[in-house]
């Protein structure tokens, strides 16, 4: 899905501004990289059953679909992170 289609889906599903839930999956050692980009405030993490990965849920007050896209683009800079 390209950014335009994703933005259109976001705009159809959300009324801005709102609290948006971001989800990421990464290796535990990548949490430090996430902390550098986003303050730990407003997010929680949960290790996978095998401990190989960690799921991170981040809730943020956002004003637009553009802001959501910008946050996902920042998170995508972390090598190996999976954006959900």
PDB file of N, CA, C and O in Angstrom:
ATOM      1  N   UNK A   1       0.852  -1.167   0.000  1.00  0.00           N
ATOM      2  CA  UNK A   1       0.000   0.000   0.000  1.00  0.00           C
ATOM      3  C   UNK A   1       0.901   1.235   0.000  1.00  0.00           C
ATOM      4  O   UNK A   1       1.822   1.335   0.811  1.00  0.00           O
ATOM      5  N   UNK A   2       0.638   2.164  -0.901  1.00  0.00           N
ATOM      6  CA  UNK A   2       1.458   3.368  -0.943  1.00  0.00           C
ATOM      7  C   UNK A   2       0.959   4.380   0.095  1.00  0.00           C
ATOM      8  O   UNK A   2      -0.097   4.197   0.700  1.00  0.00           O
ATOM      9  N   UNK A   3       1.739   5.452   0.287  1.00  0.00           N
ATOM     10  CA  UNK A   3       1.408   6.450   1.296  1.00  0.00           C
ATOM     11  C   UNK A   3       0.086   7.154   1.046  1.00  0.00           C
ATOM     12  O   UNK A   3      -0.625   7.494   1.991  1.00  0.00           O
ATOM     13  N   UNK A   4      -0.252   7.378  -0.231  1.00  0.00           N
ATOM     14  CA  UNK A   4      -1.498   8.057  -0.559  1.00  0.00           C
ATOM     15  C   UNK A   4      -2.705   7.217  -0.166  1.00  0.00           C
ATOM     16  O   UNK A   4      -3.659   7.723   0.425  1.00  0.00           O
ATOM     17  N   UNK A   5      -2.657   5.934  -0.498  1.00  0.00           N
ATOM     18  CA  UNK A   5      -3.764   5.038  -0.158  1.00  0.00           C
ATOM     19  C   UNK A   5      -3.898   4.903   1.358  1.00  0.00           C
ATOM     20  O   UNK A   5      -5.008   4.913   1.891  1.00  0.00           O
ATOM     21  N   UNK A   6      -2.770   4.777   2.044  1.00  0.00           N
ATOM     22  CA  UNK A   6      -2.782   4.664   3.500  1.00  0.00           C
ATOM     23  C   UNK A   6      -3.372   5.930   4.121  1.00  0.00           C
ATOM     24  O   UNK A   6      -4.181   5.848   5.045  1.00  0.00           O
ATOM     25  N   UNK A   7      -2.969   7.101   3.618  1.00  0.00           N
ATOM     26  CA  UNK A   7      -3.480   8.367   4.117  1.00  0.00           C
ATOM     27  C   UNK A   7      -4.996   8.447   3.923  1.00  0.00           C
ATOM     28  O   UNK A   7      -5.718   8.884   4.819  1.00  0.00           O
ATOM     29  N   UNK A   8      -5.471   8.027   2.762  1.00  0.00           N
ATOM     30  CA  UNK A   8      -6.910   8.046   2.493  1.00  0.00           C
ATOM     31  C   UNK A   8      -7.665   7.132   3.454  1.00  0.00           C
ATOM     32  O   UNK A   8      -8.743   7.482   3.933  1.00  0.00           O
ATOM     33  N   UNK A   9      -7.096   5.961   3.733  1.00  0.00           N
ATOM     34  CA  UNK A   9      -7.736   5.038   4.682  1.00  0.00           C
ATOM     35  C   UNK A   9      -7.750   5.616   6.095  1.00  0.00           C
ATOM     36  O   UNK A   9      -8.733   5.487   6.824  1.00  0.00           O
ATOM     37  N   UNK A  10      -6.644   6.252   6.464  1.00  0.00           N
ATOM     38  CA  UNK A  10      -6.594   6.894   7.783  1.00  0.00           C
ATOM     39  C   UNK A  10      -7.656   7.977   7.892  1.00  0.00           C
ATOM     40  O   UNK A  10      -8.380   8.046   8.885  1.00  0.00           O
ATOM     41  N   UNK A  11      -7.746   8.816   6.877  1.00  0.00           N
ATOM     42  CA  UNK A  11      -8.715   9.911   6.900  1.00  0.00           C
ATOM     43  C   UNK A  11     -10.154   9.395   6.921  1.00  0.00           C
ATOM     44  O   UNK A  11     -11.027  10.022   7.521  1.00  0.00           O
ATOM     45  N   UNK A  12     -10.405   8.267   6.277  1.00  0.00           N
ATOM     46  CA  UNK A  12     -11.751   7.690   6.267  1.00  0.00           C
ATOM     47  C   UNK A  12     -12.118   7.067   7.617  1.00  0.00           C
ATOM     48  O   UNK A  12     -13.290   7.027   7.992  1.00  0.00           O
ATOM     49  N   UNK A  13     -11.108   6.583   8.340  1.00  0.00           N
ATOM     50  CA  UNK A  13     -11.368   5.847   9.577  1.00  0.00           C
ATOM     51  C   UNK A  13     -11.247   6.691  10.849  1.00  0.00           C
ATOM     52  O   UNK A  13     -11.708   6.272  11.911  1.00  0.00           O
ATOM     53  N   UNK A  14     -10.634   7.869  10.754  1.00  0.00           N
ATOM     54  CA  UNK A  14     -10.367   8.668  11.957  1.00  0.00           C
ATOM     55  C   UNK A  14     -10.847  10.095  11.783  1.00  0.00           C
ATOM     56  O   UNK A  14     -10.872  10.642  10.681  1.00  0.00           O
ATOM     57  N   UNK A  15     -11.227  10.676  12.909  1.00  0.00           N
ATOM     58  CA  UNK A  15     -11.581  12.091  12.950  1.00  0.00           C
ATOM     59  C   UNK A  15     -10.437  12.786  13.687  1.00  0.00           C
ATOM     60  O   UNK A  15     -10.179  12.499  14.856  1.00  0.00           O
ATOM     61  N   UNK A  16      -9.760  13.694  13.004  1.00  0.00           N
ATOM     62  CA  UNK A  16      -8.580  14.361  13.558  1.00  0.00           C
ATOM     63  C   UNK A  16      -9.001  15.617  14.309  1.00  0.00           C
ATOM     64  O   UNK A  16      -9.952  16.289  13.911  1.00  0.00           O
ATOM     65  N   UNK A  17      -8.307  15.934  15.380  1.00  0.00           N
ATOM     66  CA  UNK A  17      -7.241  15.191  16.051  1.00  0.00           C
ATOM     67  C   UNK A  17      -7.801  14.045  16.879  1.00  0.00           C
ATOM     68  O   UNK A  17      -8.982  14.020  17.223  1.00  0.00           O
ATOM     69  N   UNK A  18      -6.916  13.088  17.193  1.00  0.00           N
ATOM     70  CA  UNK A  18      -7.332  11.940  17.997  1.00  0.00           C
ATOM     71  C   UNK A  18      -6.100  11.234  18.559  1.00  0.00           C
ATOM     72  O   UNK A  18      -4.961  11.542  18.208  1.00  0.00           O
ATOM     73  N   UNK A  19      -6.372  10.284  19.438  1.00  0.00           N
ATOM     74  CA  UNK A  19      -5.305   9.419  19.931  1.00  0.00           C
ATOM     75  C   UNK A  19      -5.198   8.274  18.936  1.00  0.00           C
ATOM     76  O   UNK A  19      -6.193   7.619  18.625  1.00  0.00           O
ATOM     77  N   UNK A  20      -3.983   8.031  18.436  1.00  0.00           N
ATOM     78  CA  UNK A  20      -3.753   6.987  17.442  1.00  0.00           C
ATOM     79  C   UNK A  20      -2.833   5.937  18.049  1.00  0.00           C
ATOM     80  O   UNK A  20      -1.872   6.271  18.743  1.00  0.00           O
ATOM     81  N   UNK A  21      -3.127   4.675  17.788  1.00  0.00           N
ATOM     82  CA  UNK A  21      -2.330   3.581  18.314  1.00  0.00           C
ATOM     83  C   UNK A  21      -1.379   3.066  17.231  1.00  0.00           C
ATOM     84  O   UNK A  21      -1.810   2.567  16.191  1.00  0.00           O
ATOM     85  N   UNK A  22      -0.083   3.198  17.497  1.00  0.00           N
ATOM     86  CA  UNK A  22       0.968   2.696  16.607  1.00  0.00           C
ATOM     87  C   UNK A  22       1.462   1.368  17.162  1.00  0.00           C
ATOM     88  O   UNK A  22       1.541   1.190  18.378  1.00  0.00           O
ATOM     89  N   UNK A  23       1.795   0.436  16.275  1.00  0.00           N
ATOM     90  CA  UNK A  23       2.321  -0.859  16.720  1.00  0.00           C
ATOM     91  C   UNK A  23       3.557  -1.197  15.907  1.00  0.00           C
ATOM     92  O   UNK A  23       3.595  -1.020  14.689  1.00  0.00           O
ATOM     93  N   UNK A  24       4.581  -1.694  16.623  1.00  0.00           N
ATOM     94  CA  UNK A  24       5.844  -2.073  16.009  1.00  0.00           C
ATOM     95  C   UNK A  24       6.293  -3.412  16.588  1.00  0.00           C
ATOM     96  O   UNK A  24       5.972  -3.740  17.730  1.00  0.00           O
ATOM     97  N   UNK A  25       7.024  -4.169  15.807  1.00  0.00           N
ATOM     98  CA  UNK A  25       7.670  -5.384  16.298  1.00  0.00           C
ATOM     99  C   UNK A  25       9.148  -5.254  15.948  1.00  0.00           C
ATOM    100  O   UNK A  25       9.505  -4.879  14.831  1.00  0.00           O
ATOM    101  N   UNK A  26       9.996  -5.568  16.915  1.00  0.00           N
ATOM    102  CA  UNK A  26      11.442  -5.427  16.717  1.00  0.00           C
ATOM    103  C   UNK A  26      12.195  -6.350  17.656  1.00  0.00           C
ATOM    104  O   UNK A  26      11.610  -6.960  18.551  1.00  0.00           O
ATOM    105  N   UNK A  27      13.499  -6.445  17.442  1.00  0.00           N
ATOM    106  CA  UNK A  27      14.339  -7.195  18.371  1.00  0.00           C
ATOM    107  C   UNK A  27      14.515  -6.354  19.641  1.00  0.00           C
ATOM    108  O   UNK A  27      14.540  -5.126  19.565  1.00  0.00           O
ATOM    109  N   UNK A  28      14.637  -6.994  20.794  1.00  0.00           N
ATOM    110  CA  UNK A  28      14.731  -6.247  22.059  1.00  0.00           C
ATOM    111  C   UNK A  28      15.851  -5.200  22.071  1.00  0.00           C
ATOM    112  O   UNK A  28      15.691  -4.136  22.668  1.00  0.00           O
ATOM    113  N   UNK A  29      16.956  -5.487  21.432  1.00  0.00           N
ATOM    114  CA  UNK A  29      18.077  -4.539  21.437  1.00  0.00           C
ATOM    115  C   UNK A  29      17.769  -3.266  20.631  1.00  0.00           C
ATOM    116  O   UNK A  29      18.505  -2.284  20.727  1.00  0.00           O
ATOM    117  N   UNK A  30      16.711  -3.278  19.856  1.00  0.00           N
ATOM    118  CA  UNK A  30      16.324  -2.100  19.071  1.00  0.00           C
ATOM    119  C   UNK A  30      15.471  -1.114  19.869  1.00  0.00           C
ATOM    120  O   UNK A  30      15.184  -0.019  19.386  1.00  0.00           O
ATOM    121  N   UNK A  31      15.066  -1.484  21.074  1.00  0.00           N
ATOM    122  CA  UNK A  31      14.267  -0.573  21.897  1.00  0.00           C
ATOM    123  C   UNK A  31      15.007   0.735  22.161  1.00  0.00           C
ATOM    124  O   UNK A  31      14.388   1.797  22.227  1.00  0.00           O
ATOM    125  N   UNK A  32      16.328   0.662  22.310  1.00  0.00           N
ATOM    126  CA  UNK A  32      17.114   1.876  22.537  1.00  0.00           C
ATOM    127  C   UNK A  32      16.994   2.820  21.343  1.00  0.00           C
ATOM    128  O   UNK A  32      16.928   4.037  21.518  1.00  0.00           O
ATOM    129  N   UNK A  33      16.966   2.264  20.130  1.00  0.00           N
ATOM    130  CA  UNK A  33      16.801   3.091  18.930  1.00  0.00           C
ATOM    131  C   UNK A  33      15.427   3.757  18.924  1.00  0.00           C
ATOM    132  O   UNK A  33      15.298   4.920  18.540  1.00  0.00           O
ATOM    133  N   UNK A  34      14.411   3.026  19.346  1.00  0.00           N
ATOM    134  CA  UNK A  34      13.065   3.585  19.406  1.00  0.00           C
ATOM    135  C   UNK A  34      13.008   4.717  20.431  1.00  0.00           C
ATOM    136  O   UNK A  34      12.368   5.740  20.192  1.00  0.00           O
ATOM    137  N   UNK A  35      13.679   4.534  21.575  1.00  0.00           N
ATOM    138  CA  UNK A  35      13.704   5.563  22.621  1.00  0.00           C
ATOM    139  C   UNK A  35      14.379   6.839  22.132  1.00  0.00           C
ATOM    140  O   UNK A  35      14.015   7.935  22.558  1.00  0.00           O
ATOM    141  N   UNK A  36      15.363   6.703  21.239  1.00  0.00           N
ATOM    142  CA  UNK A  36      16.039   7.887  20.697  1.00  0.00           C
ATOM    143  C   UNK A  36      15.098   8.707  19.817  1.00  0.00           C
ATOM    144  O   UNK A  36      15.184   9.935  19.788  1.00  0.00           O
ATOM    145  N   UNK A  37      14.205   8.031  19.104  1.00  0.00           N
ATOM    146  CA  UNK A  37      13.299   8.712  18.179  1.00  0.00           C
ATOM    147  C   UNK A  37      12.039   9.205  18.888  1.00  0.00           C
ATOM    148  O   UNK A  37      11.573  10.318  18.644  1.00  0.00           O
ATOM    149  N   UNK A  38      11.495   8.365  19.768  1.00  0.00           N
ATOM    150  CA  UNK A  38      10.241   8.687  20.447  1.00  0.00           C
ATOM    151  C   UNK A  38      10.432   8.581  21.950  1.00  0.00           C
ATOM    152  O   UNK A  38      11.044   7.627  22.431  1.00  0.00           O
ATOM    153  N   UNK A  39       9.917   9.548  22.696  1.00  0.00           N
ATOM    154  CA  UNK A  39       9.982   9.421  24.152  1.00  0.00           C
ATOM    155  C   UNK A  39       9.232   8.162  24.596  1.00  0.00           C
ATOM    156  O   UNK A  39       8.236   7.776  23.983  1.00  0.00           O
ATOM    157  N   UNK A  40       9.705   7.546  25.634  1.00  0.00           N
ATOM    158  CA  UNK A  40       9.098   6.308  26.133  1.00  0.00           C
ATOM    159  C   UNK A  40       7.692   6.548  26.666  1.00  0.00           C
ATOM    160  O   UNK A  40       6.888   5.621  26.768  1.00  0.00           O
ATOM    161  N   UNK A  41       7.412   7.770  26.997  1.00  0.00           N
ATOM    162  CA  UNK A  41       6.108   8.145  27.505  1.00  0.00           C
ATOM    163  C   UNK A  41       5.012   7.783  26.490  1.00  0.00           C
ATOM    164  O   UNK A  41       5.097   8.155  25.320  1.00  0.00           O
ATOM    165  N   UNK A  42       4.005   7.071  26.938  1.00  0.00           N
ATOM    166  CA  UNK A  42       2.896   6.731  26.059  1.00  0.00           C
ATOM    167  C   UNK A  42       3.049   5.438  25.297  1.00  0.00           C
ATOM    168  O   UNK A  42       2.220   5.124  24.442  1.00  0.00           O
ATOM    169  N   UNK A  43       4.111   4.663  25.591  1.00  0.00           N
ATOM    170  CA  UNK A  43       4.199   3.377  24.922  1.00  0.00           C
ATOM    171  C   UNK A  43       4.534   2.273  25.904  1.00  0.00           C
ATOM    172  O   UNK A  43       5.091   2.500  26.978  1.00  0.00           O
ATOM    173  N   UNK A  44       4.175   1.077  25.496  1.00  0.00           N
ATOM    174  CA  UNK A  44       4.445  -0.100  26.335  1.00  0.00           C
ATOM    175  C   UNK A  44       4.993  -1.203  25.429  1.00  0.00           C
ATOM    176  O   UNK A  44       4.729  -1.237  24.227  1.00  0.00           O
ATOM    177  N   UNK A  45       5.753  -2.089  26.031  1.00  0.00           N
ATOM    178  CA  UNK A  45       6.348  -3.179  25.261  1.00  0.00           C
ATOM    179  C   UNK A  45       6.037  -4.516  25.919  1.00  0.00           C
ATOM    180  O   UNK A  45       5.806  -4.609  27.124  1.00  0.00           O
ATOM    181  N   UNK A  46       6.040  -5.547  25.079  1.00  0.00           N
ATOM    182  CA  UNK A  46       5.756  -6.900  25.548  1.00  0.00           C
ATOM    183  C   UNK A  46       6.636  -7.855  24.756  1.00  0.00           C
ATOM    184  O   UNK A  46       6.592  -7.859  23.525  1.00  0.00           O
ATOM    185  N   UNK A  47       7.442  -8.670  25.449  1.00  0.00           N
ATOM    186  CA  UNK A  47       8.303  -9.617  24.730  1.00  0.00           C
ATOM    187  C   UNK A  47       7.493 -10.769  24.137  1.00  0.00           C
ATOM    188  O   UNK A  47       6.442 -11.143  24.658  1.00  0.00           O
ATOM    189  N   UNK A  48       8.002 -11.319  23.042  1.00  0.00           N
ATOM    190  CA  UNK A  48       7.363 -12.498  22.455  1.00  0.00           C
ATOM    191  C   UNK A  48       7.610 -13.688  23.379  1.00  0.00           C
ATOM    192  O   UNK A  48       8.452 -13.625  24.274  1.00  0.00           O
ATOM    193  N   UNK A  49       6.882 -14.751  23.158  1.00  0.00           N
ATOM    194  CA  UNK A  49       7.007 -15.922  24.048  1.00  0.00           C
ATOM    195  C   UNK A  49       8.427 -16.492  24.027  1.00  0.00           C
ATOM    196  O   UNK A  49       8.896 -17.002  25.044  1.00  0.00           O
ATOM    197  N   UNK A  50       9.103 -16.416  22.912  1.00  0.00           N
ATOM    198  CA  UNK A  50      10.476 -16.912  22.817  1.00  0.00           C
ATOM    199  C   UNK A  50      11.519 -15.881  23.179  1.00  0.00           C
ATOM    200  O   UNK A  50      12.701 -16.205  23.294  1.00  0.00           O
ATOM    201  N   UNK A  51      11.095 -14.639  23.362  1.00  0.00           N
ATOM    202  CA  UNK A  51      12.014 -13.577  23.745  1.00  0.00           C
ATOM    203  C   UNK A  51      12.835 -13.011  22.597  1.00  0.00           C
ATOM    204  O   UNK A  51      13.681 -12.143  22.811  1.00  0.00           O
ATOM    205  N   UNK A  52      12.596 -13.490  21.387  1.00  0.00           N
ATOM    206  CA  UNK A  52      13.387 -13.041  20.238  1.00  0.00           C
ATOM    207  C   UNK A  52      12.948 -11.654  19.763  1.00  0.00           C
ATOM    208  O   UNK A  52      13.750 -10.899  19.214  1.00  0.00           O
ATOM    209  N   UNK A  53      11.683 -11.328  19.975  1.00  0.00           N
ATOM    210  CA  UNK A  53      11.128 -10.046  19.536  1.00  0.00           C
ATOM    211  C   UNK A  53      10.379  -9.380  20.670  1.00  0.00           C
ATOM    212  O   UNK A  53      10.065  -9.997  21.688  1.00  0.00           O
ATOM    213  N   UNK A  54      10.103  -8.108  20.467  1.00  0.00           N
ATOM    214  CA  UNK A  54       9.291  -7.356  21.409  1.00  0.00           C
ATOM    215  C   UNK A  54       8.256  -6.582  20.601  1.00  0.00           C
ATOM    216  O   UNK A  54       8.569  -6.001  19.562  1.00  0.00           O
ATOM    217  N   UNK A  55       7.030  -6.581  21.087  1.00  0.00           N
ATOM    218  CA  UNK A  55       5.957  -5.814  20.460  1.00  0.00           C
ATOM    219  C   UNK A  55       5.822  -4.505  21.231  1.00  0.00           C
ATOM    220  O   UNK A  55       5.771  -4.504  22.461  1.00  0.00           O
ATOM    221  N   UNK A  56       5.765  -3.411  20.515  1.00  0.00           N
ATOM    222  CA  UNK A  56       5.640  -2.096  21.136  1.00  0.00           C
ATOM    223  C   UNK A  56       4.345  -1.458  20.650  1.00  0.00           C
ATOM    224  O   UNK A  56       4.079  -1.407  19.449  1.00  0.00           O
ATOM    225  N   UNK A  57       3.554  -0.980  21.581  1.00  0.00           N
ATOM    226  CA  UNK A  57       2.342  -0.235  21.272  1.00  0.00           C
ATOM    227  C   UNK A  57       2.553   1.182  21.782  1.00  0.00           C
ATOM    228  O   UNK A  57       2.899   1.388  22.946  1.00  0.00           O
ATOM    229  N   UNK A  58       2.343   2.148  20.911  1.00  0.00           N
ATOM    230  CA  UNK A  58       2.554   3.545  21.269  1.00  0.00           C
ATOM    231  C   UNK A  58       1.268   4.305  20.961  1.00  0.00           C
ATOM    232  O   UNK A  58       0.774   4.279  19.834  1.00  0.00           O
ATOM    233  N   UNK A  59       0.740   4.971  21.962  1.00  0.00           N
ATOM    234  CA  UNK A  59      -0.447   5.794  21.773  1.00  0.00           C
ATOM    235  C   UNK A  59      -0.036   7.252  21.799  1.00  0.00           C
ATOM    236  O   UNK A  59       0.609   7.716  22.739  1.00  0.00           O
ATOM    237  N   UNK A  60      -0.418   7.964  20.756  1.00  0.00           N
ATOM    238  CA  UNK A  60      -0.037   9.363  20.615  1.00  0.00           C
ATOM    239  C   UNK A  60      -1.221  10.209  20.185  1.00  0.00           C
ATOM    240  O   UNK A  60      -2.069   9.759  19.414  1.00  0.00           O
ATOM    241  N   UNK A  61      -1.274  11.426  20.681  1.00  0.00           N
ATOM    242  CA  UNK A  61      -2.238  12.406  20.211  1.00  0.00           C
ATOM    243  C   UNK A  61      -1.678  12.958  18.908  1.00  0.00           C
ATOM    244  O   UNK A  61      -0.587  13.526  18.887  1.00  0.00           O
ATOM    245  N   UNK A  62      -2.417  12.792  17.835  1.00  0.00           N
ATOM    246  CA  UNK A  62      -1.977  13.277  16.525  1.00  0.00           C
ATOM    247  C   UNK A  62      -3.056  14.185  15.945  1.00  0.00           C
ATOM    248  O   UNK A  62      -4.237  14.061  16.272  1.00  0.00           O
ATOM    249  N   UNK A  63      -2.636  15.081  15.094  1.00  0.00           N
ATOM    250  CA  UNK A  63      -3.569  16.059  14.544  1.00  0.00           C
ATOM    251  C   UNK A  63      -4.007  15.750  13.119  1.00  0.00           C
ATOM    252  O   UNK A  63      -4.960  16.348  12.620  1.00  0.00           O
ATOM    253  N   UNK A  64      -3.310  14.806  12.450  1.00  0.00           N
ATOM    254  CA  UNK A  64      -3.646  14.534  11.054  1.00  0.00           C
ATOM    255  C   UNK A  64      -3.050  13.215  10.592  1.00  0.00           C
ATOM    256  O   UNK A  64      -2.197  12.627  11.256  1.00  0.00           O
ATOM    257  N   UNK A  65      -3.520  12.768   9.443  1.00  0.00           N
ATOM    258  CA  UNK A  65      -2.951  11.557   8.841  1.00  0.00           C
ATOM    259  C   UNK A  65      -1.500  11.802   8.426  1.00  0.00           C
ATOM    260  O   UNK A  65      -0.696  10.870   8.423  1.00  0.00           O
ATOM    261  N   UNK A  66      -1.160  13.031   8.079  1.00  0.00           N
ATOM    262  CA  UNK A  66       0.224  13.358   7.727  1.00  0.00           C
ATOM    263  C   UNK A  66       1.157  13.120   8.912  1.00  0.00           C
ATOM    264  O   UNK A  66       2.285  12.655   8.744  1.00  0.00           O
ATOM    265  N   UNK A  67       0.677  13.443  10.106  1.00  0.00           N
ATOM    266  CA  UNK A  67       1.485  13.223  11.310  1.00  0.00           C
ATOM    267  C   UNK A  67       1.678  11.729  11.559  1.00  0.00           C
ATOM    268  O   UNK A  67       2.762  11.303  11.959  1.00  0.00           O
ATOM    269  N   UNK A  68       0.640  10.934  11.328  1.00  0.00           N
ATOM    270  CA  UNK A  68       0.752   9.476  11.471  1.00  0.00           C
ATOM    271  C   UNK A  68       1.809   8.949  10.491  1.00  0.00           C
ATOM    272  O   UNK A  68       2.678   8.164  10.871  1.00  0.00           O
ATOM    273  N   UNK A  69       1.728   9.378   9.252  1.00  0.00           N
ATOM    274  CA  UNK A  69       2.702   8.937   8.245  1.00  0.00           C
ATOM    275  C   UNK A  69       4.118   9.338   8.637  1.00  0.00           C
ATOM    276  O   UNK A  69       5.052   8.554   8.468  1.00  0.00           O
ATOM    277  N   UNK A  70       4.288  10.545   9.157  1.00  0.00           N
ATOM    278  CA  UNK A  70       5.616  11.015   9.566  1.00  0.00           C
ATOM    279  C   UNK A  70       6.183  10.155  10.691  1.00  0.00           C
ATOM    280  O   UNK A  70       7.376   9.850  10.693  1.00  0.00           O
ATOM    281  N   UNK A  71       5.348   9.763  11.641  1.00  0.00           N
ATOM    282  CA  UNK A  71       5.808   8.916  12.742  1.00  0.00           C
ATOM    283  C   UNK A  71       6.208   7.550  12.224  1.00  0.00           C
ATOM    284  O   UNK A  71       7.249   7.024  12.618  1.00  0.00           O
ATOM    285  N   UNK A  72       5.403   6.960  11.347  1.00  0.00           N
ATOM    286  CA  UNK A  72       5.768   5.666  10.766  1.00  0.00           C
ATOM    287  C   UNK A  72       7.051   5.773   9.944  1.00  0.00           C
ATOM    288  O   UNK A  72       7.857   4.842   9.946  1.00  0.00           O
ATOM    289  N   UNK A  73       7.257   6.885   9.243  1.00  0.00           N
ATOM    290  CA  UNK A  73       8.481   7.060   8.466  1.00  0.00           C
ATOM    291  C   UNK A  73       9.702   7.145   9.377  1.00  0.00           C
ATOM    292  O   UNK A  73      10.759   6.608   9.045  1.00  0.00           O
ATOM    293  N   UNK A  74       9.569   7.817  10.524  1.00  0.00           N
ATOM    294  CA  UNK A  74      10.668   7.877  11.488  1.00  0.00           C
ATOM    295  C   UNK A  74      10.981   6.489  12.034  1.00  0.00           C
ATOM    296  O   UNK A  74      12.145   6.099  12.126  1.00  0.00           O
ATOM    297  N   UNK A  75       9.935   5.743  12.397  1.00  0.00           N
ATOM    298  CA  UNK A  75      10.138   4.405  12.954  1.00  0.00           C
ATOM    299  C   UNK A  75      10.768   3.472  11.920  1.00  0.00           C
ATOM    300  O   UNK A  75      11.542   2.584  12.276  1.00  0.00           O
ATOM    301  N   UNK A  76      10.441   3.670  10.649  1.00  0.00           N
ATOM    302  CA  UNK A  76      10.981   2.828   9.584  1.00  0.00           C
ATOM    303  C   UNK A  76      12.493   3.001   9.443  1.00  0.00           C
ATOM    304  O   UNK A  76      13.144   2.169   8.813  1.00  0.00           O
ATOM    305  N   UNK A  77      13.064   4.061  10.014  1.00  0.00           N
ATOM    306  CA  UNK A  77      14.508   4.269   9.967  1.00  0.00           C
ATOM    307  C   UNK A  77      15.257   3.261  10.842  1.00  0.00           C
ATOM    308  O   UNK A  77      16.460   3.066  10.670  1.00  0.00           O
ATOM    309  N   UNK A  78      14.559   2.629  11.767  1.00  0.00           N
ATOM    310  CA  UNK A  78      15.171   1.608  12.623  1.00  0.00           C
ATOM    311  C   UNK A  78      15.255   0.334  11.806  1.00  0.00           C
ATOM    312  O   UNK A  78      14.239  -0.231  11.402  1.00  0.00           O
ATOM    313  N   UNK A  79      16.461  -0.103  11.573  1.00  0.00           N
ATOM    314  CA  UNK A  79      16.673  -1.286  10.735  1.00  0.00           C
ATOM    315  C   UNK A  79      15.995  -2.518  11.336  1.00  0.00           C
ATOM    316  O   UNK A  79      16.194  -2.846  12.505  1.00  0.00           O
ATOM    317  N   UNK A  80      15.200  -3.184  10.522  1.00  0.00           N
ATOM    318  CA  UNK A  80      14.553  -4.421  10.934  1.00  0.00           C
ATOM    319  C   UNK A  80      13.228  -4.265  11.659  1.00  0.00           C
ATOM    320  O   UNK A  80      12.588  -5.266  11.983  1.00  0.00           O
ATOM    321  N   UNK A  81      12.798  -3.038  11.924  1.00  0.00           N
ATOM    322  CA  UNK A  81      11.527  -2.845  12.615  1.00  0.00           C
ATOM    323  C   UNK A  81      10.381  -3.207  11.673  1.00  0.00           C
ATOM    324  O   UNK A  81      10.432  -2.912  10.479  1.00  0.00           O
ATOM    325  N   UNK A  82       9.355  -3.842  12.216  1.00  0.00           N
ATOM    326  CA  UNK A  82       8.166  -4.164  11.442  1.00  0.00           C
ATOM    327  C   UNK A  82       7.070  -3.201  11.905  1.00  0.00           C
ATOM    328  O   UNK A  82       6.784  -3.086  13.097  1.00  0.00           O
ATOM    329  N   UNK A  83       6.473  -2.524  10.949  1.00  0.00           N
ATOM    330  CA  UNK A  83       5.417  -1.555  11.231  1.00  0.00           C
ATOM    331  C   UNK A  83       4.079  -2.225  11.027  1.00  0.00           C
ATOM    332  O   UNK A  83       3.841  -2.839   9.987  1.00  0.00           O
ATOM    333  N   UNK A  84       3.199  -2.114  12.014  1.00  0.00           N
ATOM    334  CA  UNK A  84       1.874  -2.727  11.892  1.00  0.00           C
ATOM    335  C   UNK A  84       0.800  -1.660  11.846  1.00  0.00           C
ATOM    336  O   UNK A  84      -0.384  -1.980  11.744  1.00  0.00           O
TER     337      UNK A  84
END
